[in-house]
Amino acid sequence: MKNIAVIGAGTMGNGIAHTFAQSGFKVQLIDISEDSLKKGMATISKNLDRMVAKEKITESDKNDTLANISTFTNISEGVKNANLVVEAATENVDLKLNIFKQLDDACPKETILATNTSSISITQIAAVTSRPEKVIGMHFMNPVPIMKLVEIIRGYNTSDAVTQTIMEMSRKLGKTPTEVNDYPGFVANRILMPMLNESIETLYNGVAGVEEIDTVMKLGMAHPMGPLQLADFIGLDVCLSILNVMYEGFKNPKYAPCPLLVNMVRAGKLGVKSGEGFYDYSENRKAENVAKQFLK
């Protein structure tokens, strides 16, 4: 298992490619957009520079990592020699199903197909392939090169052998794999997203302001980041998508997204990536200035 293909050069995809490449794997980073590939590689290089500056790796380590990554805009070309494919495209069911149909056709029969989905059913994704026993979830946390956890999600048909292979591979990346079963939101987001949603409800209902809510959770619950800041960091559109998946999956109103969250996404206020969410990021990417609409 030395050749790894990663689908998607965005935040999660380039982080996953970086992590595998730094651990000595040959990585084929695939995206339909040449511009996205260039941006993804620039991000990897910048993150490696930070590690060199902090003396966590050497300049030689950085060069070796970059040399381990090749880029492709064609899925069939990028995956033809892959032992493992990790899909990290946008959190959209139809898009992922389409990608896995393509992967099933293009990859060797022994290739394991993994998805970095944070909420979508592994079983549903596996069902569009002819190898459901070889389909599994590898839910990395952001930022991937730093965060230790990988949720390993077994679909209904995922084999024991594939699960153990991916658990062991995750350890080789210096990660801590945790095996979970395939239900909406898995473990991380089934617990996290209702908390973020309730924090937004607390703001929506006028119980407290943005800074006050985040301060309570940081100082009172020892969270390293307040829930509204975290929602901005994840992306409010991503939070909404995951809540919708859980709401549809469980038919339970406790997962229904807060109307404020829905309106903010409709208005394009997505958090850090759009420059504004609960905080204003127009001057810097730190959550130092509350967005104007939430100022008292």
ChimeraX attribute file (.defattr): number of C-alpha atoms within 10 A of each C-alpha:
attribute: neighborCount
match mode: 1-to-1
recipient: residues
	/A:1	12
	/A:2	13
	/A:3	19
	/A:4	25
	/A:5	29
	/A:6	31
	/A:7	30
	/A:8	25
	/A:9	28
	/A:10	19
	/A:11	17
	/A:12	25
	/A:13	26
	/A:14	27
	/A:15	26
	/A:16	30
	/A:17	34
	/A:18	27
	/A:19	21
	/A:20	27
	/A:21	24
	/A:22	24
	/A:23	16
	/A:24	16
	/A:25	19
	/A:26	22
	/A:27	30
	/A:28	25
	/A:29	29
	/A:30	29
	/A:31	24
	/A:32	14
	/A:33	14
	/A:34	14
	/A:35	11
	/A:36	17
	/A:37	23
	/A:38	13
	/A:39	16
	/A:40	25
	/A:41	23
	/A:42	13
	/A:43	18
	/A:44	23
	/A:45	17
	/A:46	12
	/A:47	16
	/A:48	24
	/A:49	16
	/A:50	13
	/A:51	16
	/A:52	16
	/A:53	12
	/A:54	10
	/A:55	10
	/A:56	10
	/A:57	15
	/A:58	15
	/A:59	14
	/A:60	10
	/A:61	17
	/A:62	19
	/A:63	13
	/A:64	15
	/A:65	24
	/A:66	20
	/A:67	13
	/A:68	19
	/A:69	20
	/A:70	16
	/A:71	19
	/A:72	19
	/A:73	17
	/A:74	12
	/A:75	21
	/A:76	15
	/A:77	13
	/A:78	24
	/A:79	26
	/A:80	15
	/A:81	17
	/A:82	22
	/A:83	18
	/A:84	23
	/A:85	25
	/A:86	24
	/A:87	25
	/A:88	28
	/A:89	21
	/A:90	15
	/A:91	17
	/A:92	14
	/A:93	16
	/A:94	9
	/A:95	11
	/A:96	19
	/A:97	17
	/A:98	12
	/A:99	17
	/A:100	22
	/A:101	16
	/A:102	15
	/A:103	21
	/A:104	19
	/A:105	12
	/A:106	17
	/A:107	22
	/A:108	15
	/A:109	12
	/A:110	11
	/A:111	22
	/A:112	24
	/A:113	27
	/A:114	25
	/A:115	27
	/A:116	28
	/A:117	25
	/A:118	27
	/A:119	26
	/A:120	25
	/A:121	25
	/A:122	26
	/A:123	21
	/A:124	15
	/A:125	24
	/A:126	26
	/A:127	18
	/A:128	16
	/A:129	19
	/A:130	13
	/A:131	17
	/A:132	22
	/A:133	22
	/A:134	24
	/A:135	30
	/A:136	30
	/A:137	33
	/A:138	27
	/A:139	25
	/A:140	26
	/A:141	19
	/A:142	16
	/A:143	12
	/A:144	21
	/A:145	23
	/A:146	12
	/A:147	13
	/A:148	17
	/A:149	18
	/A:150	21
	/A:151	23
	/A:152	27
	/A:153	30
	/A:154	26
	/A:155	25
	/A:156	19
	/A:157	16
	/A:158	20
	/A:159	16
	/A:160	11
	/A:161	11
	/A:162	17
	/A:163	21
	/A:164	13
	/A:165	13
	/A:166	19
	/A:167	20
	/A:168	14
	/A:169	15
	/A:170	22
	/A:171	13
	/A:172	13
	/A:173	18
	/A:174	16
	/A:175	20
	/A:176	16
	/A:177	22
	/A:178	15
	/A:179	17
	/A:180	15
	/A:181	16
	/A:182	21
	/A:183	20
	/A:184	22
	/A:185	22
	/A:186	24
	/A:187	18
	/A:188	14
	/A:189	18
	/A:190	18
	/A:191	11
	/A:192	14
	/A:193	21
	/A:194	19
	/A:195	14
	/A:196	22
	/A:197	25
	/A:198	16
	/A:199	23
	/A:200	23
	/A:201	17
	/A:202	16
	/A:203	19
	/A:204	16
	/A:205	11
	/A:206	9
	/A:207	11
	/A:208	13
	/A:209	18
	/A:210	22
	/A:211	19
	/A:212	13
	/A:213	19
	/A:214	21
	/A:215	17
	/A:216	14
	/A:217	17
	/A:218	15
	/A:219	12
	/A:220	9
	/A:221	10
	/A:222	11
	/A:223	13
	/A:224	11
	/A:225	16
	/A:226	24
	/A:227	25
	/A:228	26
	/A:229	24
	/A:230	18
	/A:231	27
	/A:232	27
	/A:233	19
	/A:234	16
	/A:235	20
	/A:236	26
	/A:237	21
	/A:238	18
	/A:239	24
	/A:240	21
	/A:241	19
	/A:242	25
	/A:243	26
	/A:244	18
	/A:245	21
	/A:246	27
	/A:247	18
	/A:248	14
	/A:249	16
	/A:250	13
	/A:251	12
	/A:252	10
	/A:253	10
	/A:254	13
	/A:255	21
	/A:256	17
	/A:257	24
	/A:258	19
	/A:259	13
	/A:260	15
	/A:261	22
	/A:262	15
	/A:263	11
	/A:264	18
	/A:265	19
	/A:266	11
	/A:267	9
	/A:268	14
	/A:269	23
	/A:270	24
	/A:271	27
	/A:272	25
	/A:273	15
	/A:274	15
	/A:275	18
	/A:276	22
	/A:277	29
	/A:278	29
	/A:279	26
	/A:280	22
	/A:281	21
	/A:282	13
	/A:283	9
	/A:284	11
	/A:285	15
	/A:286	13
	/A:287	23
	/A:288	13
	/A:289	16
	/A:290	19
	/A:291	18
	/A:292	12
	/A:293	9
	/A:294	14
	/A:295	12
	/A:296	7
